[in-house]
Amino acid sequence: MERKITEAGDQDDRYQAIFGDVSRIIDAARESATRSVNAAMTATYWLIGLRIVEFEQSGEERAAYGSALIERLANDLTPLFGRGFSRQNLHNMRLFYITYPSDKILQTVSGKSNGSSIEVQLKELLTAFPLPWSAYVRLLTVKNVHAREFYEEEALRGGWSIRQLNRQINSLFYERTALSKNKAAMLAKEEEPRPEDHLLPQEAIKDPFIFEFLDLKDEYAESDLEEALIDHL
């Protein structure tokens, strides 16, 4: 009897080991997939922002038409490609390019290729934006350039989730750090992630911005998207 109990215990230990391995593989794959989609999405949105700004700047007639351009694009793109190309998101793309203009971004991808096709441009830009699109959307709401750069650098350095980035911006972390007499200690203390900051892989891959980009509109509720957009304001 004791031997059977021992064998059953060994089998359970072996099962728990393989279960743990498989779980880690799935989590790693989901994280990789989320990073890949975010890289493609952010590069795409930057290129769209570039094209919008180029159109607006190419002559007085087009500049005058530019005020209606985003509205018309949203009306024509949304039926074809989904809610990721709404008027608000197109405004974000335009602002994204203006905030991260060509001279800054192209320095990170220069020399990789002499091609100019859309496919080549996208491939080159995949490494230009290491944060997820949701993080850039939140950063675009920070009007102080120095504060925005601070949050971006710290998010990269500390591997912040969107929850942690949102919390730090809402708590005026940049301003509090600037006033601190011991900035190093403040950074070390405040940047320690809290339990609620952690984002599970299955949560990250359900980012409404990703669903928008992939036009998986039937996979999430409208209220989820609205809540996400409000969280980033």
C-alpha positions in Angstrom: 0.0 0.0 0.0 2.8 2.4 0.9 4.6 1.6 -2.4 1.4 2.5 -4.4 1.1 5.8 -2.5 4.8 6.5 -3.2 4.4 5.6 -6.9 1.2 7.8 -7.1 3.2 10.7 -5.5 6.0 10.3 -8.0 3.6 10.3 -10.9 2.0 13.4 -9.6 5.4 15.1 -9.2 6.3 14.2 -12.8 2.9 15.5 -14.0 3.4 18.8 -12.1 6.8 19.1 -13.7 5.6 18.7 -17.2 2.5 20.9 -16.5 4.8 23.6 -15.3 7.0 23.3 -18.4 4.1 23.4 -20.7 2.6 26.4 -18.9 5.9 28.3 -19.2 6.1 27.5 -22.9 2.6 28.9 -23.5 3.3 32.0 -21.5 6.5 32.6 -23.4 4.8 32.1 -26.7 2.0 34.5 -25.8 4.5 37.1 -24.7 6.4 36.7 -27.9 3.3 36.9 -30.0 2.1 40.0 -28.2 5.5 41.7 -28.7 5.5 40.8 -32.4 2.0 42.2 -33.0 2.7 45.3 -31.0 5.9 45.9 -33.0 4.1 45.5 -36.3 1.1 47.6 -35.1 3.3 50.5 -33.9 5.4 50.6 -37.0 2.2 50.6 -39.1 0.7 53.4 -37.2 3.9 55.5 -37.4 4.0 55.1 -41.2 0.3 56.1 -41.5 1.0 59.1 -39.3 4.0 60.0 -41.6 1.8 59.7 -44.7 -0.9 61.9 -43.2 1.6 64.6 -42.3 3.3 64.4 -45.6 -0.1 64.9 -47.3 -0.9 67.9 -45.1 2.4 69.5 -45.9 2.5 69.1 -49.7 0.9 72.4 -50.8 -1.7 74.9 -49.7 -4.6 73.0 -51.3 -3.8 69.8 -49.6 -3.1 71.6 -46.3 -6.5 73.1 -46.5 -8.0 69.7 -47.2 -6.0 68.2 -44.4 -8.6 69.1 -41.7 -11.1 66.8 -43.4 -8.6 64.1 -44.4 -8.7 62.1 -41.1 -12.5 62.1 -41.1 -12.6 60.8 -44.6 -9.9 58.2 -44.0 -11.7 57.0 -40.9 -15.0 56.7 -42.8 -13.3 54.7 -45.7 -10.8 52.6 -43.7 -13.1 51.5 -40.8 -15.4 49.3 -43.0 -12.4 47.7 -44.6 -10.0 47.3 -41.7 -12.0 47.7 -38.5 -12.2 50.0 -35.5 -8.4 50.3 -35.3 -8.7 53.1 -37.9 -11.2 55.3 -36.2 -10.9 59.1 -36.3 -9.5 59.1 -32.8 -6.9 56.5 -33.5 -5.9 58.2 -36.8 -5.4 61.4 -34.8 -3.2 59.4 -32.4 -1.1 58.1 -35.4 -0.6 61.6 -36.7 0.4 62.9 -33.3 2.6 59.8 -32.9 4.6 60.7 -36.0 4.8 64.4 -35.0 6.1 63.4 -31.6 8.6 60.8 -33.0 9.5 62.4 -36.4 11.6 60.9 -39.2 14.9 62.4 -38.2 14.7 60.8 -34.8 13.3 57.4 -35.8 15.2 56.9 -39.0 18.5 57.2 -37.1 17.6 53.9 -35.4 17.0 52.0 -38.7 19.4 53.8 -41.1 21.8 51.6 -42.9 19.7 48.4 -42.6 18.4 48.6 -46.2 18.3 50.8 -49.2 14.8 49.7 -50.2 11.9 52.0 -50.0 8.9 49.6 -50.4 6.2 49.5 -47.7 7.3 46.0 -46.7 10.9 47.1 -46.3 9.9 50.2 -44.3 7.8 48.1 -42.0 10.6 45.6 -41.5 13.1 48.3 -40.7 10.8 50.0 -38.2 9.9 46.8 -36.2 12.8 47.5 -33.8 12.3 51.3 -33.7 9.5 51.3 -31.1 10.3 48.9 -28.2 7.3 49.8 -26.1 3.7 48.5 -26.9 1.3 50.8 -28.7 -0.8 51.3 -25.6 2.3 52.7 -23.8 2.9 55.2 -26.6 -0.8 56.2 -26.6 -0.5 57.0 -22.9 2.8 58.8 -23.4 1.3 61.0 -26.0 -1.0 62.5 -23.3 2.1 63.8 -21.4 2.5 67.3 -22.8 5.8 68.1 -21.0 8.5 66.8 -23.3 11.0 66.2 -20.5 8.4 64.3 -18.5 7.4 62.2 -21.5 11.1 61.3 -22.2 11.6 60.4 -18.5 8.6 58.1 -18.5 9.6 56.5 -21.7 13.2 55.9 -20.6 12.1 54.5 -17.2 9.5 52.3 -18.8 12.1 50.8 -21.0 14.7 50.5 -18.3 12.3 49.0 -15.7 10.2 46.9 -18.1 7.1 48.6 -16.9 3.7 47.2 -17.8 1.1 49.6 -19.1 -0.5 49.5 -15.6 2.7 50.6 -14.0 3.3 53.3 -16.6 -0.2 54.6 -16.1 0.1 54.6 -12.3 3.5 56.5 -12.4 2.1 59.2 -14.7 -1.0 59.6 -12.7 1.0 59.9 -9.5 3.2 62.6 -11.1 6.3 60.5 -10.6 8.4 62.8 -12.8 7.6 65.9 -10.8 8.1 64.1 -7.5 11.5 62.8 -8.6 12.6 66.2 -9.8 11.8 67.7 -6.3 13.5 64.8 -4.4 16.8 65.4 -2.7 17.8 61.8 -3.2 16.7 61.0 -6.8 18.5 57.6 -6.9 16.7 56.4 -3.8 13.4 57.7 -5.0 13.8 55.9 -8.3 14.7 52.7 -6.6 11.8 52.8 -4.2 9.1 54.1 -6.6 10.0 51.9 -9.5 9.5 48.7 -7.5 6.5 47.0 -9.2 3.4 46.4 -7.2 1.4 43.2 -7.4 -1.4 45.0 -9.3 1.2 46.2 -11.9 1.8 42.7 -13.2 0.2 41.9 -16.5 -0.3 38.2 -17.2 0.5 37.1 -20.8 -3.1 36.2 -21.4 -4.1 39.7 -20.3 -1.5 41.4 -22.5 -2.6 39.5 -25.6 -6.2 40.6 -25.0 -5.2 44.3 -25.2 -8.1 46.0 -27.0 -5.6 47.9 -29.2 -4.4 44.5 -30.5 -7.9 43.3 -31.1 -8.6 46.6 -33.0 -5.5 46.2 -35.1 -6.3 42.6 -36.1 -10.0 43.5 -36.5 -11.1 40.9 -34.0 -14.2 43.0 -33.2 -16.3 40.0 -32.2 -13.8 38.9 -29.6 -14.3 41.7 -27.1 -17.0 44.0 -25.9 -17.3 47.6 -26.9 -17.2 48.5 -23.2 -13.8 46.9 -22.9 -12.4 49.2 -25.6 -14.0 52.3 -24.1 -12.6 51.4 -20.7 -9.1 50.9 -22.2 -9.3 54.3 -24.0 -10.4 56.0 -20.8 -7.6 54.4 -18.8 -5.1 55.9 -21.3 -6.4 59.5 -21.1 
